[in-house]
Amino acid sequence: MTLRARSGRPVEEITVERVVAGELTAEDLRVHPDTLRAQAEVAAAHGNPQLAANLRRAAEMTALSDERLLAIYEALRPGRSTRAELLAIVAELEESGAATTAAMVREAIAGGAERGLLADP
Amino acid sequence: MSRRWHRPDERPVTNSGGPVSGRFAALDRRPVNRDGLAREDPELGLVAMRSPADPEPALELGPDGRVAAMDGRQRERFDVIDRMIADHGLDLEVAPEAMALEDGELARRIVDPGVPRAEVTRLVAGITPAKLAAVVRLLRPVEIQMAIAKMRVRRTPSIQAHVTNRLDDPLLIAADAATAVAFGFRELETTVPVLEDAPSNAVALLIGSQVAAPGALTQCSVEEAMELELGMRGLTTYAETVSLYGTEQVFVDGDDTPWSKAFLCSAYASRGLKMRVTSGGGAEVLMGAAEGCSMLYLESRCVSLARAIGAQGVQNGGIDGASVVGAVPDGMRELLAENLMVMLRDLESCSGNDTLVSESDIRRTAHTVPLLLAGSDFLFSGFGSITRYDNMFGPSNFNGDDLDDYLVLQRDWGVDGGLRPAAEEEVLAVRERAARAAQAVYRRLALADYDEAHVEAVVTAHGSKEVPVEDPLAVLEAATAVQRRPITALEIVAALAEEGFAEEAERVLAMIRERLKGDYLQTAAIFDEDMRVLSKVTDPNDYAGPGTGYEPDPGRRREIASVRQAISVREVRAEQELAAATLHLVEGPPAAAGSNPREVCIGLSPAAGRGIWTTLSGLSVRDALREIEAGLEEEGCEARLIRVRSTVDLGLVGLTAARLAGSGIAVGLQGKGTALIHRRDLVPLANLELYSVAPLIDREMYRTLGINAGRHAKGVVTVPAKNPYTEEAITARYHTRALALVAIERERSEPSPPNELTRAAS
């Protein structure tokens, strides 16, 4: 299997010459979700299902822009978001196929509500 | 001296406040007494290994197959940490078996080299935080070491460096990063005294990290969101400042929840970036919310949480709270146990030792050595590779000025502490290359313009106090530009290539390429200098008792052994040859017994003035002889030089010469400078006076020796000279040289009778 960047460019094409020629973009420096899923399988085979789950969430999260990633992280911090705001994030994630990440945000809503860590509406 | 007495438990003191006892006054002056030690206070959580509030281990599964109760809490009462651990952190298939094991039995399996590592991690995956703490609590320090040797994830040990400075000077950061890699560090962590400087520090560290060798990972420790942002832009290659805490209150005070942290873990991985979390005992006490629990138990919760959220590794072993842990009984043991708990959860251990835990060199060394001997994925989560004042994390337990100490410790014990000796010329060369690379990139990208004088100052500087500040705003402006444009690793690679730093450009880009491959996302991954990933997958710890597990290969052993201070007999011989011109002795015919009662012989050992020309004190053999002869002359005696060839033993040299002296008295002199006075009727080891500490014998003492020998010859009462006294580690300092000189003496000795000796006319 040829390893590719998220842009589809084979890893071998990431060369200094191309960088200098201005042929590469930020997308060429992003890991491909398939690569992360493959690494998840390796982690699971080596007895760490939690690391595997983390890498699967990561594979989903490759679809998010840097800005969105930072924004969702911020929204998950204590007292930042109401239940409704977090549910909107869940919907957004589910729409983009990020099912396991969405499930984790659902847990954050349940756990946060129980311990008073959500913002008041 | 008057005394005042307060309470019965108070010590007697003088009016000036000092102790009455001279012994105690001396003890008070010792550095260890500047350390603030604390009495245990379980209510505050000021207790290392066990507190009454620590719950009994327990796990109850509900009918839905989920955890219904854990460690004394029903699900309804779970805090956020319990919840994450209960829902994600435990292998519930193994749990019934593992929780049923008696604590002592599990502890034995952890230590026993006959029980495979994988069997231990399988069982530990099924135990609760309270059970993990209960089991580890049973281990004695040496058992913790045994367990670490077996349980750490990666076979090959490694080490992380702090690379920071007071000025955030980018050229100095680059030069210090290159220096750190030259010494063998494989992870470099920087941070900032001024938060806004962070992007510049990340850029400078990235450039400097790839100068001396490929593959060192770099990190910029700042607030969580900014750290992530720098990573996403390729300016860092791993992250570590993702803090976990053992109580809910402190966790929330830290402005996160277990879910936000779990999200952060995945966020890093989604950009192909390695990360680990940070915890460490003492943090909850410092934040005043330890819930009365022991540091060990709270840390067990952190470590269990780290596994639950899917982090591949943990930095712990005190960290910011290390000195608090160190202040209570069993504190150092607790710090080591923290590292072990990470390994037992099958995670990468980045093992602390990054806070100066004591003013006492003895105590701070004693904190680090047990781990050094056992080996860890990262022996330090920041050896301060720079000098203490430049460490913006605060001084580490070992710092730049301790590098030689550490290298010698590795060598003493034959263990791989991750570092290697680096020669001064090599270090100067990589510093210059790194400073110039950073200078060129900052110029090319119009971030800052550092002149030639600045580069030169950086290359030779001990620290930032020797580096000029031409423009106090330069770093801030550079950092702002990096942020605003924004600059990514691509611009850095291009600038390096265009400025003629092709190798560095290729190496920085290689770090980017690796994040597309993802192999370094596996547990405990580092790159070796050939860019091979060493991790749980590719380099698993296979320790299973004596003769197994990691051992430095012959090349690495030589590297560890080759500290720059080591000298060989050959070098000592060459050094002696340099002084050969100072004395020319002519070997004469076999010596006969003299008859002049004023004649005192000076018996020279086989190599004195013939292979050895400089004594251990640095005085020449010629000058030592001159002083002895002058002393004899003062007493009206006649000196006669004799070469004793048949023995290297100074007693026999002196006695042999004494038997040839008309007076029956002789001085014996070895090449290394040791000297004595002997008399012909004594046994070899019973001399009249012995000047045994050669490194301390000066001209005046050789003169006294001559005078005393003369007085013995005349039968006048003499006051024996006292051997000079020293508090220094005199044997440590001179034994290597002394044994080399003895070897030269041995080479020159032969079974021949003593002969006359004269000075050649010079």
Chai-1 contact restraints between the chains, C-beta under 6 A:
chainA,res_idxA,chainB,res_idxB,connection_type,confidence,min_distance_angstrom,max_distance_angstrom,comment,restraint_id
A,L3,B,K517,contact,1.0,0.0,6.0,A-B,restraint_1
A,A5,B,L516,contact,1.0,0.0,6.0,A-B,restraint_2
A,V11,B,R513,contact,1.0,0.0,6.0,A-B,restraint_3
A,V11,B,L516,contact,1.0,0.0,6.0,A-B,restraint_4
A,I14,B,R513,contact,1.0,0.0,6.0,A-B,restraint_5
A,V16,B,A497,contact,1.0,0.0,6.0,A-B,restraint_6
A,V16,B,A505,contact,1.0,0.0,6.0,A-B,restraint_7
A,V16,B,E506,contact,1.0,0.0,6.0,A-B,restraint_8
A,V16,B,L509,contact,1.0,0.0,6.0,A-B,restraint_9
A,V19,B,L490,contact,1.0,0.0,6.0,A-B,restraint_10
A,V19,B,V493,contact,1.0,0.0,6.0,A-B,restraint_11
A,V19,B,A494,contact,1.0,0.0,6.0,A-B,restraint_12
A,V20,B,A494,contact,1.0,0.0,6.0,A-B,restraint_13
A,V20,B,A497,contact,1.0,0.0,6.0,A-B,restraint_14
A,L29,B,G234,contact,1.0,0.0,6.0,A-B,restraint_15
A,L29,B,I512,contact,1.0,0.0,6.0,A-B,restraint_16
A,V31,B,G272,contact,1.0,0.0,6.0,A-B,restraint_17
A,V31,B,R515,contact,1.0,0.0,6.0,A-B,restraint_18
A,V31,B,L516,contact,1.0,0.0,6.0,A-B,restraint_19
A,V31,B,G518,contact,1.0,0.0,6.0,A-B,restraint_20
A,T35,B,G518,contact,1.0,0.0,6.0,A-B,restraint_21
A,Q39,B,G518,contact,1.0,0.0,6.0,A-B,restraint_22
A,Q39,B,L521,contact,1.0,0.0,6.0,A-B,restraint_23
A,H46,B,V537,contact,1.0,0.0,6.0,A-B,restraint_24
A,Q50,B,R307,contact,1.0,0.0,6.0,A-B,restraint_25
A,Q50,B,G310,contact,1.0,0.0,6.0,A-B,restraint_26
A,L51,B,G310,contact,1.0,0.0,6.0,A-B,restraint_27
A,L51,B,Q312,contact,1.0,0.0,6.0,A-B,restraint_28
A,A53,B,G310,contact,1.0,0.0,6.0,A-B,restraint_29
A,N54,B,C265,contact,1.0,0.0,6.0,A-B,restraint_30
A,N54,B,S266,contact,1.0,0.0,6.0,A-B,restraint_31
A,N54,B,G310,contact,1.0,0.0,6.0,A-B,restraint_32
A,L55,B,A269,contact,1.0,0.0,6.0,A-B,restraint_33
A,R57,B,S266,contact,1.0,0.0,6.0,A-B,restraint_34
A,A58,B,S266,contact,1.0,0.0,6.0,A-B,restraint_35
A,A58,B,A269,contact,1.0,0.0,6.0,A-B,restraint_36
A,A58,B,S270,contact,1.0,0.0,6.0,A-B,restraint_37
A,M61,B,S266,contact,1.0,0.0,6.0,A-B,restraint_38
A,M61,B,S270,contact,1.0,0.0,6.0,A-B,restraint_39
A,T62,B,S270,contact,1.0,0.0,6.0,A-B,restraint_40
A,D66,B,M232,contact,1.0,0.0,6.0,A-B,restraint_41
A,L69,B,A267,contact,1.0,0.0,6.0,A-B,restraint_42
A,L70,B,A225,contact,1.0,0.0,6.0,A-B,restraint_43
A,Y73,B,F263,contact,1.0,0.0,6.0,A-B,restraint_44
A,Y73,B,L264,contact,1.0,0.0,6.0,A-B,restraint_45
A,L76,B,W259,contact,1.0,0.0,6.0,A-B,restraint_46
A,L76,B,S260,contact,1.0,0.0,6.0,A-B,restraint_47
A,L76,B,F263,contact,1.0,0.0,6.0,A-B,restraint_48
A,R77,B,D255,contact,1.0,0.0,6.0,A-B,restraint_49
A,R77,B,D256,contact,1.0,0.0,6.0,A-B,restraint_50
A,R77,B,S260,contact,1.0,0.0,6.0,A-B,restraint_51
A,P78,B,V252,contact,1.0,0.0,6.0,A-B,restraint_52
A,P78,B,T257,contact,1.0,0.0,6.0,A-B,restraint_53
A,A108,B,W259,contact,1.0,0.0,6.0,A-B,restraint_54
A,G111,B,V80,contact,1.0,0.0,6.0,A-B,restraint_55
A,G111,B,R83,contact,1.0,0.0,6.0,A-B,restraint_56
A,R115,B,V80,contact,1.0,0.0,6.0,A-B,restraint_57
A,L117,B,T257,contact,1.0,0.0,6.0,A-B,restraint_58
